[in-house]
Amino acid sequence: MIQEQAIAPIMDIVTIDESGVGTEIGTLPLFPIVPREDCEQFFASLRKLAQWYLDMAAFIDMLKRPQKSDQSEEV
């Protein structure tokens, strides 16, 4: 993977001040090279995380509902 990135196109990052003088900050690869298996694993993990978030939000909402009805009965 590192060898592939060594031949990948890069871009220079520069800043230009008020006088028009440019200062190089660094370089970055134009596109990161990530193996297909890693991409698939990343998106599978992202889907699991999204499902966990939905389940957790539903669980918290379920916990809040009885509290609201209990408070209305006391008043």
Backbone as XML, in Angstrom:
<?xml version="1.0"?>
<chain id="A" units="angstrom">
  <residue number="1" name="MET">
    <atom name="N" x="0.835" y="-1.188" z="0.000"/>
    <atom name="CA" x="0.000" y="0.000" z="0.000"/>
    <atom name="C" x="0.883" y="1.256" z="0.000"/>
  </residue>
  <residue number="2" name="ILE">
    <atom name="N" x="1.977" y="1.234" z="0.757"/>
    <atom name="CA" x="2.859" y="2.397" z="0.804"/>
    <atom name="C" x="3.511" y="2.617" z="-0.548"/>
  </residue>
  <residue number="3" name="GLN">
    <atom name="N" x="3.892" y="1.542" z="-1.236"/>
    <atom name="CA" x="4.489" y="1.688" z="-2.562"/>
    <atom name="C" x="3.506" y="2.313" z="-3.542"/>
  </residue>
  <residue number="4" name="GLU">
    <atom name="N" x="2.228" y="1.942" z="-3.444"/>
    <atom name="CA" x="1.216" y="2.519" z="-4.326"/>
    <atom name="C" x="1.048" y="4.009" z="-4.054"/>
  </residue>
  <residue number="5" name="GLN">
    <atom name="N" x="1.122" y="4.387" z="-2.789"/>
    <atom name="CA" x="0.977" y="5.795" z="-2.450"/>
    <atom name="C" x="2.196" y="6.602" z="-2.870"/>
  </residue>
  <residue number="6" name="ALA">
    <atom name="N" x="3.351" y="5.958" z="-2.962"/>
    <atom name="CA" x="4.566" y="6.665" z="-3.367"/>
    <atom name="C" x="4.483" y="7.143" z="-4.807"/>
  </residue>
  <residue number="7" name="ILE">
    <atom name="N" x="3.728" y="6.438" z="-5.646"/>
    <atom name="CA" x="3.607" y="6.851" z="-7.049"/>
    <atom name="C" x="2.294" y="7.586" z="-7.327"/>
  </residue>
  <residue number="8" name="ALA">
    <atom name="N" x="1.459" y="7.750" z="-6.293"/>
    <atom name="CA" x="0.180" y="8.443" z="-6.453"/>
    <atom name="C" x="0.419" y="9.947" z="-6.594"/>
  </residue>
  <residue number="9" name="PRO">
    <atom name="N" x="-0.463" y="10.632" z="-7.316"/>
    <atom name="CA" x="-0.315" y="12.086" z="-7.425"/>
    <atom name="C" x="-0.471" y="12.762" z="-6.065"/>
  </residue>
  <residue number="10" name="ILE">
    <atom name="N" x="0.263" y="13.840" z="-5.858"/>
    <atom name="CA" x="0.187" y="14.568" z="-4.601"/>
    <atom name="C" x="-0.156" y="16.023" z="-4.878"/>
  </residue>
  <residue number="11" name="MET">
    <atom name="N" x="-0.565" y="16.719" z="-3.838"/>
    <atom name="CA" x="-0.821" y="18.153" z="-3.963"/>
    <atom name="C" x="-0.039" y="18.870" z="-2.875"/>
  </residue>
  <residue number="12" name="ASP">
    <atom name="N" x="0.498" y="20.013" z="-3.234"/>
    <atom name="CA" x="1.207" y="20.843" z="-2.268"/>
    <atom name="C" x="0.211" y="21.770" z="-1.600"/>
  </residue>
  <residue number="13" name="ILE">
    <atom name="N" x="0.349" y="21.919" z="-0.298"/>
    <atom name="CA" x="-0.520" y="22.824" z="0.454"/>
    <atom name="C" x="0.293" y="24.078" z="0.753"/>
  </residue>
  <residue number="14" name="VAL">
    <atom name="N" x="-0.227" y="25.225" z="0.327"/>
    <atom name="CA" x="0.467" y="26.492" z="0.539"/>
    <atom name="C" x="-0.503" y="27.520" z="1.102"/>
  </residue>
  <residue number="15" name="THR">
    <atom name="N" x="0.073" y="28.502" z="1.788"/>
    <atom name="CA" x="-0.714" y="29.656" z="2.217"/>
    <atom name="C" x="-0.121" y="30.882" z="1.534"/>
  </residue>
  <residue number="16" name="ILE">
    <atom name="N" x="-0.968" y="31.825" z="1.226"/>
    <atom name="CA" x="-0.524" y="33.063" z="0.582"/>
    <atom name="C" x="-0.933" y="34.218" z="1.485"/>
  </residue>
  <residue number="17" name="ASP">
    <atom name="N" x="0.054" y="35.031" z="1.865"/>
    <atom name="CA" x="-0.247" y="36.151" z="2.752"/>
    <atom name="C" x="-0.717" y="37.362" z="1.948"/>
  </residue>
  <residue number="18" name="GLU">
    <atom name="N" x="-0.945" y="38.478" z="2.641"/>
    <atom name="CA" x="-1.477" y="39.684" z="2.004"/>
    <atom name="C" x="-0.567" y="40.217" z="0.906"/>
  </residue>
  <residue number="19" name="SER">
    <atom name="N" x="0.751" y="40.009" z="1.034"/>
    <atom name="CA" x="1.686" y="40.520" z="0.024"/>
    <atom name="C" x="1.824" y="39.580" z="-1.167"/>
  </residue>
  <residue number="20" name="GLY">
    <atom name="N" x="1.175" y="38.434" z="-1.122"/>
    <atom name="CA" x="1.252" y="37.493" z="-2.228"/>
    <atom name="C" x="2.370" y="36.485" z="-2.085"/>
  </residue>
  <residue number="21" name="VAL">
    <atom name="N" x="3.011" y="36.461" z="-0.930"/>
    <atom name="CA" x="4.099" y="35.505" z="-0.709"/>
    <atom name="C" x="3.502" y="34.171" z="-0.282"/>
  </residue>
  <residue number="22" name="GLY">
    <atom name="N" x="3.897" y="33.114" z="-0.982"/>
    <atom name="CA" x="3.404" y="31.783" z="-0.674"/>
    <atom name="C" x="4.353" y="31.030" z="0.232"/>
  </residue>
  <residue number="23" name="THR">
    <atom name="N" x="3.796" y="30.300" z="1.167"/>
    <atom name="CA" x="4.583" y="29.476" z="2.087"/>
    <atom name="C" x="4.056" y="28.056" z="2.008"/>
  </residue>
  <residue number="24" name="GLU">
    <atom name="N" x="4.943" y="27.106" z="1.721"/>
    <atom name="CA" x="4.525" y="25.712" z="1.632"/>
    <atom name="C" x="4.319" y="25.151" z="3.033"/>
  </residue>
  <residue number="25" name="ILE">
    <atom name="N" x="3.168" y="24.547" z="3.233"/>
    <atom name="CA" x="2.839" y="23.950" z="4.528"/>
    <atom name="C" x="3.137" y="22.458" z="4.510"/>
  </residue>
  <residue number="26" name="GLY">
    <atom name="N" x="2.877" y="21.814" z="3.409"/>
    <atom name="CA" x="3.114" y="20.378" z="3.333"/>
    <atom name="C" x="2.558" y="19.804" z="2.052"/>
  </residue>
  <residue number="27" name="THR">
    <atom name="N" x="2.586" y="18.477" z="1.952"/>
    <atom name="CA" x="2.038" y="17.785" z="0.799"/>
    <atom name="C" x="1.119" y="16.674" z="1.285"/>
  </residue>
  <residue number="28" name="LEU">
    <atom name="N" x="0.119" y="16.388" z="0.492"/>
    <atom name="CA" x="-0.821" y="15.305" z="0.789"/>
    <atom name="C" x="-1.085" y="14.526" z="-0.487"/>
  </residue>
  <residue number="29" name="PRO">
    <atom name="N" x="-1.356" y="13.219" z="-0.367"/>
    <atom name="CA" x="-1.744" y="12.468" z="-1.570"/>
    <atom name="C" x="-3.100" y="12.973" z="-2.051"/>
  </residue>
  <residue number="30" name="LEU">
    <atom name="N" x="-3.271" y="12.993" z="-3.349"/>
    <atom name="CA" x="-4.522" y="13.482" z="-3.916"/>
    <atom name="C" x="-5.686" y="12.575" z="-3.518"/>
  </residue>
  <residue number="31" name="PHE">
    <atom name="N" x="-5.496" y="11.300" z="-3.644"/>
    <atom name="CA" x="-6.507" y="10.336" z="-3.230"/>
    <atom name="C" x="-5.827" y="9.249" z="-2.410"/>
  </residue>
  <residue number="32" name="PRO">
    <atom name="N" x="-6.331" y="8.954" z="-1.215"/>
    <atom name="CA" x="-5.715" y="7.872" z="-0.447"/>
    <atom name="C" x="-5.997" y="6.528" z="-1.116"/>
  </residue>
  <residue number="33" name="ILE">
    <atom name="N" x="-5.050" y="5.639" z="-1.019"/>
    <atom name="CA" x="-5.215" y="4.301" z="-1.588"/>
    <atom name="C" x="-5.529" y="3.356" z="-0.446"/>
  </residue>
  <residue number="34" name="VAL">
    <atom name="N" x="-6.728" y="2.807" z="-0.485"/>
    <atom name="CA" x="-7.180" y="1.907" z="0.575"/>
    <atom name="C" x="-7.604" y="0.600" z="-0.090"/>
  </residue>
  <residue number="35" name="PRO">
    <atom name="N" x="-7.098" y="-0.526" z="0.400"/>
    <atom name="CA" x="-7.501" y="-1.806" z="-0.184"/>
    <atom name="C" x="-9.015" y="-2.011" z="-0.095"/>
  </residue>
  <residue number="36" name="ARG">
    <atom name="N" x="-9.552" y="-2.721" z="-1.075"/>
    <atom name="CA" x="-10.996" y="-2.955" z="-1.172"/>
    <atom name="C" x="-11.545" y="-3.620" z="0.094"/>
  </residue>
  <residue number="37" name="GLU">
    <atom name="N" x="-10.812" y="-4.589" z="0.638"/>
    <atom name="CA" x="-11.282" y="-5.293" z="1.836"/>
    <atom name="C" x="-11.413" y="-4.330" z="3.019"/>
  </residue>
  <residue number="38" name="ASP">
    <atom name="N" x="-10.463" y="-3.396" z="3.123"/>
    <atom name="CA" x="-10.532" y="-2.422" z="4.210"/>
    <atom name="C" x="-11.736" y="-1.507" z="4.050"/>
  </residue>
  <residue number="39" name="CYS">
    <atom name="N" x="-12.036" y="-1.115" z="2.818"/>
    <atom name="CA" x="-13.218" y="-0.276" z="2.559"/>
    <atom name="C" x="-14.492" y="-1.022" z="2.945"/>
  </residue>
  <residue number="40" name="GLU">
    <atom name="N" x="-14.569" y="-2.283" z="2.537"/>
    <atom name="CA" x="-15.762" y="-3.077" z="2.851"/>
    <atom name="C" x="-15.922" y="-3.231" z="4.362"/>
  </residue>
  <residue number="41" name="GLN">
    <atom name="N" x="-14.803" y="-3.476" z="5.059"/>
    <atom name="CA" x="-14.862" y="-3.620" z="6.514"/>
    <atom name="C" x="-15.259" y="-2.297" z="7.172"/>
  </residue>
  <residue number="42" name="PHE">
    <atom name="N" x="-14.732" y="-1.186" z="6.664"/>
    <atom name="CA" x="-15.075" y="0.125" z="7.213"/>
    <atom name="C" x="-16.565" y="0.387" z="7.081"/>
  </residue>
  <residue number="43" name="PHE">
    <atom name="N" x="-17.132" y="0.161" z="5.895"/>
    <atom name="CA" x="-18.548" y="0.448" z="5.696"/>
    <atom name="C" x="-19.435" y="-0.539" z="6.446"/>
  </residue>
  <residue number="44" name="ALA">
    <atom name="N" x="-18.985" y="-1.780" z="6.610"/>
    <atom name="CA" x="-19.748" y="-2.732" z="7.435"/>
    <atom name="C" x="-19.771" y="-2.253" z="8.889"/>
  </residue>
  <residue number="45" name="SER">
    <atom name="N" x="-18.633" y="-1.778" z="9.374"/>
    <atom name="CA" x="-18.578" y="-1.251" z="10.740"/>
    <atom name="C" x="-19.423" y="-0.001" z="10.875"/>
  </residue>
  <residue number="46" name="LEU">
    <atom name="N" x="-19.424" y="0.840" z="9.855"/>
    <atom name="CA" x="-20.234" y="2.054" z="9.879"/>
    <atom name="C" x="-21.720" y="1.720" z="9.929"/>
  </residue>
  <residue number="47" name="ARG">
    <atom name="N" x="-22.141" y="0.697" z="9.174"/>
    <atom name="CA" x="-23.550" y="0.276" z="9.227"/>
    <atom name="C" x="-23.913" y="-0.246" z="10.616"/>
  </residue>
  <residue number="48" name="LYS">
    <atom name="N" x="-23.002" y="-1.012" z="11.237"/>
    <atom name="CA" x="-23.253" y="-1.514" z="12.596"/>
    <atom name="C" x="-23.349" y="-0.368" z="13.594"/>
  </residue>
  <residue number="49" name="LEU">
    <atom name="N" x="-22.482" y="0.628" z="13.436"/>
    <atom name="CA" x="-22.519" y="1.788" z="14.315"/>
    <atom name="C" x="-23.833" y="2.557" z="14.158"/>
  </residue>
  <residue number="50" name="ALA">
    <atom name="N" x="-24.278" y="2.729" z="12.924"/>
    <atom name="CA" x="-25.540" y="3.429" z="12.679"/>
    <atom name="C" x="-26.712" y="2.659" z="13.288"/>
  </residue>
  <residue number="51" name="GLN">
    <atom name="N" x="-26.698" y="1.331" z="13.162"/>
    <atom name="CA" x="-27.769" y="0.520" z="13.749"/>
    <atom name="C" x="-27.731" y="0.608" z="15.265"/>
  </residue>
  <residue number="52" name="TRP">
    <atom name="N" x="-26.531" y="0.574" z="15.863"/>
    <atom name="CA" x="-26.394" y="0.722" z="17.309"/>
    <atom name="C" x="-26.971" y="2.065" z="17.762"/>
  </residue>
  <residue number="53" name="TYR">
    <atom name="N" x="-26.672" y="3.124" z="17.006"/>
    <atom name="CA" x="-27.177" y="4.447" z="17.358"/>
    <atom name="C" x="-28.706" y="4.469" z="17.337"/>
  </residue>
  <residue number="54" name="LEU">
    <atom name="N" x="-29.297" y="3.895" z="16.303"/>
    <atom name="CA" x="-30.771" y="3.854" z="16.218"/>
    <atom name="C" x="-31.360" y="3.048" z="17.366"/>
  </residue>
  <residue number="55" name="ASP">
    <atom name="N" x="-30.737" y="1.898" z="17.685"/>
    <atom name="CA" x="-31.218" y="1.080" z="18.801"/>
    <atom name="C" x="-31.097" y="1.832" z="20.126"/>
  </residue>
  <residue number="56" name="MET">
    <atom name="N" x="-29.976" y="2.525" z="20.317"/>
    <atom name="CA" x="-29.762" y="3.269" z="21.564"/>
    <atom name="C" x="-30.756" y="4.426" z="21.675"/>
  </residue>
  <residue number="57" name="ALA">
    <atom name="N" x="-30.995" y="5.135" z="20.573"/>
    <atom name="CA" x="-31.957" y="6.240" z="20.595"/>
    <atom name="C" x="-33.363" y="5.725" z="20.914"/>
  </residue>
  <residue number="58" name="ALA">
    <atom name="N" x="-33.735" y="4.584" z="20.343"/>
    <atom name="CA" x="-35.052" y="3.998" z="20.622"/>
    <atom name="C" x="-35.147" y="3.561" z="22.088"/>
  </residue>
  <residue number="59" name="PHE">
    <atom name="N" x="-34.079" y="3.001" z="22.614"/>
    <atom name="CA" x="-34.051" y="2.565" z="24.004"/>
    <atom name="C" x="-34.201" y="3.758" z="24.949"/>
  </residue>
  <residue number="60" name="ILE">
    <atom name="N" x="-33.466" y="4.827" z="24.680"/>
    <atom name="CA" x="-33.549" y="6.027" z="25.527"/>
    <atom name="C" x="-34.938" y="6.644" z="25.435"/>
  </residue>
  <residue number="61" name="ASP">
    <atom name="N" x="-35.498" y="6.664" z="24.240"/>
    <atom name="CA" x="-36.855" y="7.192" z="24.066"/>
    <atom name="C" x="-37.855" y="6.356" z="24.859"/>
  </residue>
  <residue number="62" name="MET">
    <atom name="N" x="-37.663" y="5.043" z="24.866"/>
    <atom name="CA" x="-38.551" y="4.160" z="25.616"/>
    <atom name="C" x="-38.432" y="4.442" z="27.121"/>
  </residue>
  <residue number="63" name="LEU">
    <atom name="N" x="-37.232" y="4.733" z="27.598"/>
    <atom name="CA" x="-37.046" y="5.038" z="29.021"/>
    <atom name="C" x="-37.709" y="6.362" z="29.399"/>
  </residue>
  <residue number="64" name="LYS">
    <atom name="N" x="-37.726" y="7.310" z="28.492"/>
    <atom name="CA" x="-38.298" y="8.631" z="28.773"/>
    <atom name="C" x="-39.820" y="8.600" z="28.813"/>
  </residue>
  <residue number="65" name="ARG">
    <atom name="N" x="-40.439" y="7.758" z="28.034"/>
    <atom name="CA" x="-41.906" y="7.743" z="27.938"/>
    <atom name="C" x="-42.606" y="7.440" z="29.257"/>
  </residue>
  <residue number="66" name="PRO">
    <atom name="N" x="-42.213" y="6.413" z="30.006"/>
    <atom name="CA" x="-42.895" y="6.165" z="31.292"/>
    <atom name="C" x="-42.724" y="7.319" z="32.270"/>
  </residue>
  <residue number="67" name="GLN">
    <atom name="N" x="-41.595" y="7.980" z="32.256"/>
    <atom name="CA" x="-41.362" y="9.102" z="33.156"/>
    <atom name="C" x="-42.329" y="10.239" z="32.851"/>
  </residue>
  <residue number="68" name="LYS">
    <atom name="N" x="-42.596" y="10.494" z="31.590"/>
    <atom name="CA" x="-43.525" y="11.563" z="31.223"/>
    <atom name="C" x="-44.940" y="11.229" z="31.685"/>
  </residue>
  <residue number="69" name="SER">
    <atom name="N" x="-45.363" y="9.978" z="31.530"/>
    <atom name="CA" x="-46.720" y="9.608" z="31.944"/>
    <atom name="C" x="-46.823" y="9.590" z="33.469"/>
  </residue>
  <residue number="70" name="ASP">
    <atom name="N" x="-45.761" y="9.222" z="34.171"/>
    <atom name="CA" x="-45.772" y="9.242" z="35.638"/>
    <atom name="C" x="-45.913" y="10.664" z="36.156"/>
  </residue>
  <residue number="71" name="GLN">
    <atom name="N" x="-45.254" y="11.601" z="35.529"/>
    <atom name="CA" x="-45.318" y="12.992" z="35.972"/>
    <atom name="C" x="-46.703" y="13.596" z="35.748"/>
  </residue>
  <residue number="72" name="SER">
    <atom name="N" x="-47.348" y="13.219" z="34.658"/>
    <atom name="CA" x="-48.674" y="13.770" z="34.378"/>
    <atom name="C" x="-49.707" y="13.205" z="35.366"/>
  </residue>
  <residue number="73" name="GLU">
    <atom name="N" x="-49.516" y="11.988" z="35.873"/>
    <atom name="CA" x="-50.444" y="11.393" z="36.826"/>
    <atom name="C" x="-50.330" y="12.053" z="38.190"/>
  </residue>
  <residue number="74" name="GLU">
    <atom name="N" x="-49.115" y="12.524" z="38.557"/>
    <atom name="CA" x="-48.906" y="13.147" z="39.850"/>
    <atom name="C" x="-49.536" y="14.527" z="39.935"/>
  </residue>
  <residue number="75" name="VAL">
    <atom name="N" x="-49.688" y="15.225" z="38.822"/>
    <atom name="CA" x="-50.190" y="16.595" z="38.832"/>
    <atom name="C" x="-51.659" y="16.650" z="39.014"/>
  </residue>
</chain>
